[in-house]
Amino acid sequence: MATIVPFRGLRYNPEKICDLSQVVTPPYDVIDDIAQASYYAQHPANVIRLELGLTYPQDTASNNRYSRANQYLEKWLEEEVLIPDPQPSLYIYEQEFAVKGKRMIRTGLVTGLKVEPYESGVVLPHEETLSKPKADRLQLMRATRSNFSSIFGLYFDPQQEVVHLLRQEINDQPPAIDIIDEVGEAHRVWVIDNKKVIDRVVELFRDKQIYIADGHHRYETALEYAQEMKEQGQPGYDYVLTTLVNVYDPGLLVLPTHRLVGNLSDFNARSFQDRLADLFTLEKFGSLDDLPQLMAKLEEQRERHVFGMAMDEQLYFLVLKDWEKAAALLPSERSSSWKALDVAILDNLILDNILGIGEAQRRSQDNLTYSRDEEWVVDQIRNRNYQLGFLLNPTQVQEIIDVAQARDKMPQKSTYFYPKLITGLIINKLDI
């Protein structure tokens, strides 16, 4: 199954960069123009210059954000702003964060993962990808021969063998990297260069499948790049920077993405509730101020396909009456695992079938807004900025894996693994 390898990670030289928090960023795909400019201004060696460089009107085929990324990379290597680890290594990456006041720690293994076609069944996706982001990432790989942002992968290890083995190796050693980022989350990295330990970890992964949690575009780009290089007679480029997290890790967290509906010109609340009652029991729960109690009830009854709804000044508790009846109304080409998703039920049976917000409209977001903050959703209803708010339980990791195993793809806005992996802690330069 999965093939992983140690690699000589590039890391910022602490003798040159006193505060590593000033040179790292979130992944490129969550950085907008304002954040990009802010990271540029934050430090002259910020990784943004490598991962998501500025574009200029005078850019050409030979002088552009990708060529400049490579120039910065070569310059920082020459000046020893970035230095490669002396030995091929694996890395423990620990993130400590808080959600609703609860402190959590997620532990990942940073490694080189051999890219395999999805058809092989070794690495499985759960998302559709778009051609434009892949074309962008491919140009960056061609110019720099590097991975700056890590793919986020999942694996099954019920006995926690991998993490226990790695933790025994580091024992009480202080981390090589220990920073607090801009939102107060801690990032710690330990270097594992003991060949015996590395060989054992590599062996443990030989019977494991990898499920992509985040980074589908980067993975498919790496696969295309590896094929390009093989065709050019350079076969050693088929490994990609990946952080692997155990499905059983206590810090593995998926947040829900709630829905807000607005600008429906012919919306009639009574007619909507009547149609809703065909498939759902609809219970008045209380006022908008009763949100904490509603969210607690959703959590308690998560196995029943339950939803919260905010409309006017009222909260509602929705329960799907009959899953088999509902499943018959969902797209026939979809797997039973897909049809069992709360997000699929909400998007198709309520947003599409009742409200007329189909897949194309959901993508354009003309009548729909997404948020992970349930309090903000309810505030929008309170202030009458939207007509309806729908609150969901988070998708379970096992549900995502079931969909991937069925060779199906998750609905849009159905998974948000939190927190994101930070960019700039470890860089994988493929030609060293």
Protein Blocks (a to p, Z undefined) as FASTA:
>chain_A
ZZddddddddddfklmmblmlmgccdfklccfklmmmmmmmpmkbfklmmmccddfkbcf
klcfklmmmmmmmmmmmnomaccdfbdcdddddddddeehiacdddddddddddddfklo
maccfbdcdfklmmmmmmmmmmnopafbdcddddddfkommmmmmmmmnmmaccfbdcdd
fkopacdddddfbfklmmmmmmmmmmcccddfbhplmmmmmmmmmmmmmmnopaklmccc
dddddfklmkbccdddddddehilkbcfklmmmmmmmmpccddfbdfklmmmmmmmmmmm
mmnopadddehjbccddddfblmlmmmmpcfkbcfklmmpmklmmmmmmmmmmnopafkl
mmnommbccdfbfklmmmmmmnopafbdcddddddfklmmmmmmnopacdehkbccdddd
dehjbccdfkZZ
